[in-house]
Amino acid sequence: MTSHDVVQHVRRIFGERSIGHLGTLDPFATGLLVLLLGRATRLATFIDTEPKVYEASIKFGEETDTDDSTGTVIRNAAPPRESEIRSAVESLTGPISQVPPAYSAKSVDGTRAYDAARRGEPLQLAAVDVTVHEWRILRCEDGRLDAEITCSGGTYIRALARDLGRLTGSAAHLDSLRRTRVGGFRVEDAATLDTLGADHGRIRVLRVVTDTPS
């Protein structure tokens, strides 16, 4: 299910045409998708959407064309040692320059990267500056790294997985991804699609409060 699919589903539940979101999720990912309904869509630019927090599982030994488990393996390599992984994680912490995945929504001269990649003509995408605030390593063994990653908006966790493999002299791709937080919104407070239709009370009302001069 894509983020667009979720928007369409919620649009049918509430009979509301005007719905926006605060950042898409890749179709293979799970977790939090923050939606704005009706007049609340006007508040999007006023809502702090950072940091973003993800639970990621990275598999070593294989790099794919999509940088995740949905793609085709394009390179194999022996898994790295744990010390090499931890060293590479340090290199990918803080302000970094990151090349977006070939299969992404980035565009060059009006052409989407994923459209060009599907035609076998991948675009040369420029690196972008992002910030990875923290990697909290949960498990690192058997050629796999499970971590909680806190980062700025615009960060591709798939690209982090790809670059982590390359920095260790190995290969890697993102095996699973779950978003747990967007700014002040947390997945444990969210409604599921199954329950949302039966419980409209789960909708949070947002208001902009301006500072009053003293």
N, C-alpha and C positions, 0 to 999 in steps of 0.2 A: 504494500500500500504506500503510495506516494503522499507527500504533504498535500498536494492538490486533491487527492482522493479524500483525505480527511476533511479538508475544507468543504468539498462537495457534500459529504455525509452530514456534517454539522449544518450546512445550509438547508438541507432537507428537514432536519430535526426542528430547526427554529423558524423556518420560512423566512430567512434573512439573506438578502442578496449581498449585502456589504459585509464581507468577512476578510480579514487579513491575518497574517501571522508574523511572529518576531523571529524568523529564521527557519529555513527548511531543514528537514531531516532526510538523509539518504534513504531510499526505499528499503534497504536491508537493515536499517537501524531501527531501534526501538526507543521508547522513553518519551520525554516531554516535548510537546509542541504547543507553544503559547498562541492562542487565537484571540483576535479582537473582533467583536461583533458590533454592527450598527455604528452609532456615533463614536464608539470607543476607538474605531480605526483611526480617528483624527489624533489620538494620543500617542501613536506609535513613535514619533520622533522625541517624545518627552519621557519615554520609559527607559530606564537604565537596564540594558540587556547583558551587562557584564558583571561578573565573569560567567562564562559558560563552563559547565562541568560535565565530563563524560566518563563512563566506565568502558574501557577499551581492552580488547584481547588481540594481541599481535602474534602472528605465527611466523617463525623464522624458517628459512630454507627455500622459500619460493617467493618470487616477485611476480605480480600479475599486471596486465595492461590497465586495469581499473584501480589498482592499488588496494583492492579488497577481495574478499572471497568469491565475489560474483564473476570475476574476470578470468581470463585465460592466462595460464602460467607462461611467462616469457623468459624467465631465468631461474636457474636452480643454484644453490650454493650450500655448503655445510653450515649448520647452525653455529653461532658464535658462542664464546664462553660468557658466563654471567658477568665477569669483570669487564668485558668489552661492551656488553649491553649497558651496564651502569655508567660507564665512561661516556658512551654515546648519548645517553639520556641527559647527562650534564651539559653536553654540547647543544642539545635541543631544548634547553631551558633558558628563559629570559627572552629578550627581543631577538628574533631570528628572521632571516629572509627565506621565504618558502615558495617553491614553484608549485602552482596548483596541479591537481591530477589532470591527465589528458582527457579523462571522462569527467568533466565538470561543467557547470553552467557559465563559466567564464566565456567571454566573446572577444573576437578580434575582427574589426571591420564588419561587424554585424553577424558574424558566423559563430555559432555556439561551438565550444570545444568538443562537447560530446557528439555533435552532429558530424564534425570533421573526423573525429576518431573512428566513428562507425563506418565512415567511407574509406577508412584506411589512409587518411590524410591528416594526421594529428597536427594541431597548431603549435607554433613556438610561443608558449605562454611566458610572460614576464614574471619574474619573482615579485612577491609582495611581502611587505613587512608585517609580521604578526608578533604576538607575545604569548609565550607559554609560561604561565605563572608557576606551575608546579606539576610534577609527576609524583604520585604516591604509589609506589610499587607494592602490589598486593601479592604477586606470585611471579617467580622467575625461575623456570625449570622446564626440562623436557622440550626445549626449543620453542618456548612460548613465554610471553610476557603479558601479565594482566596488571593493569594500572588504572588509577583514577587520575584524569588529566584535567587541570584547570587552565583555561586559556581565554584569549580575547576573541571577539567576534571576527569572522573571516578566516579562522584557522581551520585547515583541513586535517582532520585526524588521520585520514588515509595517507596524506602526504607525509605526516610524521612517521607513520609505520614504514613507508617506503624508504624514507631518509634514514631511519634508524637501522634498517637492514644494510643500506649502503655504507653508513659510517662504521659499522662493525666489520666490514669486509665480507658480509654475507648477503642475504636477500630476505625480504620480509613483506608481508601484506597484512592489512587489517582484517581480522577474522570475525569480529563481532563488535558492535558499538551500541551503547545506550546513553542517552542524554538524561542527566538527573537534575540539572539546574540551569536556569536562564535568569541572570540577575537575581531578583528576589523571589522568583517563582521556582518551586521545587516539585519534583515528580510525585512525591508522597502526598501532596495536596491536590493533585490533578484528578479529574474524572476520566474514566475510560469511555470509549465509544459505546460500550454495552450499557453503561449506567447513565450516560449523559441524557439520553432521551427521556428516561424515567424520572430524572431529578434535576430540573432546571435550576434549582436552588444552589447548585454547585458553581454557578456563574458568579464571578467576583465583579462587583461594580467598581469601576475606576473613575476617579475624579482628579482634575488638576487643581492644586491649591497654590495660589500665588502668595509670595511673601508680602506681608503688610508693612509699609514703612513705619519705623518707630517715631 
